[in-house]
Amino acid sequence: LRRIPTVGSSSLPFLSLYGAYKFLRNGSEMFQTGYDKYKGCCFKIASPISWHVVVSGTPLVEELRNASEEDISFHNATQELLQFKYVMGPEIESYHAAIVRTQLTNKINATLPDLHDEMGLAFADALARNGNDWQTICATDVMHHVVCRVSGRVFVGLPLCANKEYCDLMNKSADFFRAGFLLAMFPEWLRPVVSRYSLRSTRAQINRAENLLRPLIMERLQMHQTYGDHWQEKPSDVLQWMIDTAANEKQRTVHSLTLNVLNLNNAAIQTTSITLTHALVQLATHPQYAQPLREEIDIALRKDGWTKTGIVNMRKLDSFLKESMRITGLSTGTLLRLAMKDYTFADGTFIPKGTFVSAATRAIHHDKDIYSDSEEFRPFRFYDLREKDVEGVGKGAKHQVISTSTEFLAFGHGKHACPGRFFAVTEIKAMLAHFLMEYDVKLAPETKALTPTASWDRGSKQYIMIRKRQF
């Protein structure tokens, strides 16, 4: 590792601890500094856990995303960083990702009526307090609540998705990530001892979730045991798909199903709500784009209604969302991997076993050689590119927000790209469309500049002013 340039501190012992502190305070700036100095190469940063190697440039990003799990592992990186075996318990058998990749993605169109119904109720409950008058809201908190309800409608169904205690509990999903990250800072031999004390809060949350979910799960399990895979008015939600596809009875217990519901919420709600909040702040910052977006939404809804086709045809809205994610994405770095053995990149960079590696996502998204006017928010940037490529192979599909590449890494890239992005993008676009058609928005004086956050960190509170739409 000594041959890899260091950003933020010396490679010497103890001095690197100062660099780890700087990483927590100014990680985004450190990634950008490294990218500016060593673009096309690797550099390293002292994180609170270990040395973290960052790759930049298309060849290295491509090599990282194509590397085998045996060489550089995504699965082991997330396990090591988030310490699921302690935070969620050693008995967890997580299989929600496979359900997201298949059933949730394939049934997006079937879920949209429920999504639309719940978002109308959730937005009305959260926002319709002062009629036609402007009101200041904390978009961060409100959107977290709305996303929890809307996602919950598809994850566990009514009435639990609208239960305040359940939503409040699911809104604490970031606690699991923080707890895992904190535990990962300790050496392996200390983690069993530290976890006895540091995880009391998360274990209490798991117990609360189990108590809330138990009546629903027991009812579903009884129906499954009595009628098998088919019965009248059988729910079609993620919880039911988990029960149906469980590989064994161990995966069909209240505890196991609760852990998988929590895992799904932890992965989905935090990221979706922050992305939605950032998009709304961009809309409040640039209100001149509301009208062309509304015109497109109106045409799409008149033609296809609240269907997958209708949402897909909101191309300007798709571009607006992608540009918002480019400018203020969730994370400074993505494509997180852990070297399972000594590995040498094609350019000769040597990575020893046990080293974390990722791509400099935010810096790539702000690279002026990739994006013209890269620091400027241009909401229809990708719409214009898509229109130019409409006659080409794929008809401009590569410019959609769900499409990953070495130049757009918000969802990762390659075989480990976020499997839930198809549902998440549909959900976010639907909520943005509903908001635009029902509300006006402008900046509140309290609004702070948007900055990229860690995926477990909701970042600074964002405030906007809203009112019922004036015609």
Secondary structure, DSSP 8 states (H G I E B T S, - for coil): -TTS-EESS-SSTTHHHHHHHHHHHHHHHHHHHHHHHHTTSEEEEE-SSSEEEEE-SHHHHHHHHHS-TTTEEHHHHHHHHH-HHHHT-TT----HHHHIIIIIHHTHHHHHHHHHHHHHHHHHHHHTTSTTS-EEEEHHHHHHHHHHHHHHHHHT-TTGGG-HHHHHHHTTTHHHHHHHHHHHTS-GGGHHHHHHHHTHHHHHHHHHHHHHHHHHHHHHHHHHHHHTT--TT---SHHHHHHHH-SSGGGGSHHHHHHHHHHHHHHHHHHHHHHHHHHHHHHHH-GGGHHHHHHHHHHHHHHH-SSHHHHHT-HHHHHHHHHHHHHT-S-S-EEEEEESS-EE-TTS-EE-TT-EEEE-HHHHHT-TTTSTTTTS--TTHHHHHHHHTTTSGGGGGGGSTT---SS--TT--GGGS-TTHHHHHHHHHHHHHHHHHHEEEEE-TT--------TT---S--EEEEEE---
